[in-house]
Amino acid sequence: MIPKYSKAAVLRKFGEDLQIEDVQIPEEIEENAILVKNKISSICGTDVHLWQGELNLKVDLPVILGHEMVGEIIKLGAGVEVDSLGTELKVGDRVIWAHGDCGNCYYCTVEKKPTLCTHRRQYMYETMEKYPYLMGGFSEYGYILPSSGRVKVPAGVSSKLASLCSCAFRSVMNSFNQLGKINSEDNIIIQGTGPLGLLAICVAKKAGAKNVIAIGGPKERLELAKDIGADYIIDIAEIQTIQQRQAKINEITNQLGADIVMEYSGFPGAVEEGLQYIRKNGKYVIVGQLGSGKVEIMPSMITAKNLTLIGSYSGDISHYHQALCFIEKYQHEVPFDKLITNEYQLKDINEALKNMKAFKEIKPLVILD
């Protein structure tokens, strides 16, 4: 029996506590849509930034916060038989799903970049006051749009680890796809040791990089960076200036600088800094910048070094699939579970967000089942 309402954490004003409210569950399910009972939703740094009103993106308040959810299918819309990979779907299966892409605009068709879709519908950015209401992860029930890609979670992957693939890991996978081939002699710097940076460390190492250098903090995260594959760590609390950090990087890279720098920190100043660390003819991939912060850079450095700069935004359903496959393959080698630092009930969502904002958590979970 499907209830009429779902308990959900609703944001009505930026910076204020979320309210647990009864949000309508749609009685009618569109063709190709799916209704799910959410099991788990992990908390992302983007959730915190949206809560604080810091994102440079349109948000149609009030919204249900959260976008890294795993759901169990309870009702299939007409026409739903398989997931986006052709795997059969039935009631009781666990799935993760992407934002909704129109499939018809220039970016969906010509560019083949649905993450840039002109008419993209994004979870936790659309109001909960309009159909289909359940457009966020911190909710007992969820709605998968007809235009949203969806992937069945493999039986051997827990819902806790699958939740990592719903945003953090798919964004990492997309960034590595855009980067291209990693060579065995490459020195790679990962800026930021939050969830994205930590996941990127293990992907870079498994891809065959010679050295992976993690820059970030605090110490607990840097220790985890070692566990997950970093060859070197640079603690920004101990090595405090760009000049000191650059000297350390030069020491590791035979005075050349890094072949590749990948930014996952979300701190605008990291971009100005990262440009210093790249060798001539190197590549810089920028992933963590969604805020409105600004920095000054010297454009001539890009020209003089012959740099390639790559911006990487979000990820499409293929990257969700890649992330699930990576976890399924390496979960017994890589301590992914160490990224999950706590579990909260829905009623404790404000405590969870405040702890995340204070860097007391890496990847906490909201248990919804």
C-alpha positions in Angstrom: 0.0 0.0 0.0 1.5 3.3 -1.1 0.8 6.2 1.3 -0.5 9.6 0.2 2.5 11.5 1.7 6.2 11.1 2.1 8.2 12.5 5.0 10.9 14.8 3.5 13.5 17.4 4.5 12.3 20.7 2.9 14.4 23.8 2.4 12.2 26.9 2.3 14.9 29.6 2.9 18.6 29.5 2.3 20.6 29.2 5.4 17.7 28.1 7.6 17.1 24.7 9.1 15.3 22.2 7.0 11.8 21.2 8.0 10.5 17.7 8.0 7.2 17.9 6.1 4.6 15.7 4.5 5.1 15.9 0.8 2.5 14.6 -1.6 3.2 11.3 -3.4 1.9 11.4 -7.0 -1.1 9.1 -7.5 -0.5 9.0 -11.3 2.9 7.8 -12.6 3.9 9.0 -16.0 4.8 6.7 -18.8 8.5 5.6 -18.4 8.6 7.0 -14.9 9.3 5.0 -11.7 8.2 5.4 -8.1 10.7 4.2 -5.5 11.0 3.8 -1.8 14.3 5.6 -1.0 16.6 3.4 1.1 19.6 5.7 1.5 20.8 9.1 0.5 24.3 10.2 1.1 25.1 13.9 1.8 27.1 15.8 -0.8 29.1 19.0 -0.4 26.7 20.5 -3.0 23.8 19.9 -0.6 25.6 22.1 1.9 26.3 24.8 -0.6 22.7 24.8 -1.9 21.4 24.9 1.7 23.6 28.0 2.3 22.6 29.6 -1.0 26.1 29.5 -2.3 25.6 27.9 -5.7 25.7 29.8 -9.0 22.7 27.8 -10.2 18.9 28.4 -10.2 17.0 26.9 -7.3 13.2 27.0 -7.2 12.5 27.1 -3.5 11.0 25.3 -1.6 12.9 22.1 -2.5 13.6 18.7 -1.0 17.3 18.7 -0.5 19.6 15.7 -1.4 20.5 14.1 -4.7 22.6 11.0 -4.0 19.9 8.4 -3.4 19.3 4.7 -3.9 15.7 3.6 -4.2 13.8 0.3 -4.3 11.2 0.2 -7.1 7.6 0.1 -5.8 5.8 1.1 -9.0 6.7 1.1 -12.7 5.2 3.5 -15.1 3.8 2.2 -18.4 6.6 1.1 -20.8 9.3 0.6 -18.2 10.8 -2.9 -18.7 14.6 -2.3 -18.6 17.1 0.2 -17.3 19.3 2.4 -19.4 21.6 -0.5 -20.1 18.9 -2.9 -21.2 18.8 -4.9 -17.9 15.4 -6.0 -16.8 13.7 -4.0 -14.1 11.0 -5.2 -11.7 9.4 -4.1 -8.5 11.9 -4.7 -5.6 15.0 -3.9 -7.7 17.4 -1.2 -6.4 18.3 1.6 -8.7 20.2 4.8 -8.9 19.2 7.5 -11.4 20.4 10.6 -13.2 18.9 14.1 -13.7 16.4 14.4 -16.5 17.7 15.2 -20.0 15.4 16.2 -22.9 17.2 14.2 -25.5 16.3 16.7 -28.2 18.4 19.8 -27.8 21.7 20.7 -29.4 23.8 19.4 -26.4 21.9 16.1 -26.1 21.9 15.3 -29.9 24.8 17.0 -31.7 27.3 17.4 -28.8 26.3 14.1 -27.1 26.7 15.9 -23.7 23.4 15.5 -21.8 25.0 17.0 -18.7 24.7 20.3 -20.6 21.1 19.8 -21.7 19.3 23.1 -22.4 16.1 21.7 -20.7 17.7 19.6 -18.0 15.6 18.8 -14.9 17.7 18.4 -11.8 16.8 16.8 -8.5 16.8 19.1 -5.5 16.6 22.2 -7.7 12.9 21.9 -8.6 10.2 22.9 -6.2 8.3 20.2 -4.2 5.1 22.2 -4.6 4.6 21.1 -8.2 4.1 17.6 -9.7 5.8 15.2 -9.3 6.7 16.7 -5.9 9.4 14.1 -4.9 12.4 15.8 -6.6 15.0 15.3 -3.9 16.9 12.7 -2.0 16.1 13.4 1.7 12.7 11.9 1.4 11.1 8.5 2.2 9.9 8.2 -1.4 11.3 9.3 -4.7 10.2 9.8 -8.3 12.3 8.9 -11.3 11.4 11.2 -14.2 10.6 9.6 -17.6 13.7 11.4 -19.0 16.0 10.3 -16.2 18.5 7.5 -17.0 18.4 4.7 -14.5 20.8 1.8 -13.6 20.0 -1.3 -11.6 22.4 -1.7 -8.6 24.3 -5.0 -8.8 23.4 -7.5 -6.1 27.1 -7.5 -4.9 27.1 -3.7 -4.2 25.6 -2.4 -1.0 23.1 0.5 -1.0 25.6 2.4 1.1 28.3 2.2 -1.6 25.9 2.6 -4.4 24.9 6.0 -3.0 28.4 7.2 -3.7 27.8 6.6 -7.4 24.7 8.9 -7.5 26.8 12.1 -7.7 30.3 12.1 -6.3 31.7 9.1 -8.1 29.8 9.7 -11.4 31.3 13.2 -11.5 34.8 11.7 -10.9 34.2 9.2 -13.7 33.1 11.9 -16.1 36.2 14.0 -15.3 38.5 11.1 -16.1 36.7 10.3 -19.3 37.2 14.0 -20.4 40.9 13.8 -19.3 41.6 10.8 -21.5 44.5 8.4 -21.3 46.8 8.3 -18.2 50.3 7.1 -18.9 52.5 5.1 -16.6 55.0 7.9 -16.2 52.3 10.5 -15.3 52.5 12.5 -12.0 49.0 13.5 -11.1 48.0 16.1 -8.4 44.5 15.8 -6.8 43.5 19.1 -5.2 41.0 18.4 -2.4 40.6 15.4 -0.1 36.8 15.5 0.2 34.7 12.7 -1.2 35.4 13.6 -4.9 39.1 14.0 -4.3 39.5 10.7 -2.4 37.6 8.8 -5.1 39.7 10.4 -7.8 42.8 9.3 -6.0 41.9 5.6 -6.3 40.8 6.0 -9.9 44.0 7.7 -10.9 46.1 5.0 -9.2 44.1 2.2 -10.7 44.5 3.9 -14.1 48.2 3.5 -13.9 49.6 6.8 -12.8 53.2 6.8 -11.6 52.5 9.1 -8.7 49.3 10.5 -7.2 49.9 13.5 -5.1 47.0 14.6 -2.8 46.8 18.2 -1.6 44.3 18.9 1.2 43.4 18.3 4.8 42.7 17.7 7.6 45.1 15.0 8.7 42.4 12.3 9.0 41.4 12.8 5.4 45.1 12.7 4.3 45.6 9.4 6.1 42.6 8.1 4.2 44.1 9.4 1.0 47.1 7.2 1.6 44.9 4.2 2.3 43.0 4.7 -0.9 46.1 5.1 -3.1 47.9 8.4 -2.8 51.7 8.1 -3.1 52.4 11.5 -1.5 50.3 13.8 0.6 50.7 17.5 1.1 49.0 18.9 4.2 48.0 22.5 3.6 48.0 23.1 7.3 51.7 22.2 7.6 53.0 23.3 4.2 51.1 26.6 4.1 52.4 28.6 1.1 52.1 28.0 -2.6 55.8 28.4 -2.9 56.5 25.7 -0.3 54.0 23.3 -1.9 55.4 23.9 -5.3 58.9 23.1 -4.0 57.6 19.8 -2.7 55.9 19.0 -6.0 59.1 19.9 -7.9 61.1 17.6 -5.7 58.7 14.7 -6.5 58.5 15.5 -10.3 62.2 16.0 -11.0 61.6 19.8 -11.2 59.1 19.5 -14.1 55.8 19.9 -12.3 52.8 17.6 -12.5 51.7 16.2 -15.9 48.0 16.5 -14.8 46.3 18.5 -12.1 42.7 17.7 -11.1 40.7 20.1 -8.9 38.0 18.7 -6.7 38.3 21.1 -3.7 35.5 23.6 -4.5 37.8 26.4 -3.2 38.2 29.1 -5.9 41.8 29.8 -4.9 42.8 26.3 -5.7 42.5 27.1 -9.4 45.0 29.9 -9.2 47.2 27.6 -7.3 46.8 24.6 -9.5 48.1 26.5 -12.6 51.4 26.9 -10.8 51.9 23.2 -10.4 51.4 22.0 -13.9 54.4 21.3 -16.1 54.6 22.8 -19.6 52.2 21.1 -22.0 50.3 19.6 -19.1 46.5 19.3 -18.4 44.3 20.9 -15.8 40.8 19.4 -15.1 38.5 21.6 -13.0 35.6 19.8 -11.4 34.8 21.3 -8.0 33.8 24.9 -9.0 30.1 25.5 -8.8 30.1 28.6 -6.5 30.3 32.3 -7.3 33.8 32.9 -6.0 36.4 34.7 -8.1 40.1 34.7 -8.3 42.7 36.5 -10.4 44.9 34.5 -12.7 47.6 35.4 -15.3 46.3 34.2 -18.7 49.8 34.4 -20.2 50.7 31.4 -18.0 48.2 29.3 -19.9 49.8 30.3 -23.2 53.4 30.2 -22.1 53.0 26.7 -20.6 50.9 25.5 -23.6 48.3 24.2 -21.1 45.1 22.3 -21.8 42.3 23.4 -19.5 39.2 21.1 -19.1 36.0 21.9 -17.3 34.0 18.9 -16.2 30.4 19.2 -15.0 28.3 16.5 -13.4 27.9 13.2 -15.3 25.4 11.3 -17.4 23.9 7.8 -16.8 27.0 6.1 -18.4 29.1 7.5 -15.6 26.8 6.2 -12.9 27.2 2.8 -14.5 31.0 3.2 -14.7 31.1 4.1 -11.0 29.0 1.1 -10.0 31.3 -1.2 -12.0 34.4 0.3 -10.4 33.1 -0.3 -6.9 31.9 -3.8 -7.8 35.4 -4.6 -9.1 37.6 -3.0 -6.5 35.5 -3.0 -3.3 37.6 -5.7 -1.8 40.9 -3.9 -2.6 40.0 -0.3 -1.9 38.5 0.7 1.5 35.5 2.6 0.1 33.7 2.0 3.4 36.1 4.4 5.2 34.6 7.3 3.2 31.3 6.7 5.0 31.8 8.4 8.3 28.3 8.4 9.9 24.7 7.5 9.6 21.7 9.8 10.4 18.0 9.4 10.5 15.9 11.9 8.5 14.8 13.7 11.7 18.5 14.5 12.3 19.2 16.0 8.9 20.1 19.5 10.2 22.7 18.0 12.6 24.1 16.0 9.7 24.3 19.1 7.4 26.0 21.2 10.1 28.6 18.5 10.8 29.2 18.2 7.1 29.7 22.0 6.8 32.1 21.9 9.8 34.2 19.2 8.0 33.4 16.7 10.7 32.2 14.3 8.1 33.5 13.0 4.8 30.4 11.1 3.4 27.6 10.7 5.9 24.4 8.8 5.0 20.8 9.5 5.7 19.0 6.2 6.3 15.5 6.4 4.9 14.3 2.7 4.9 
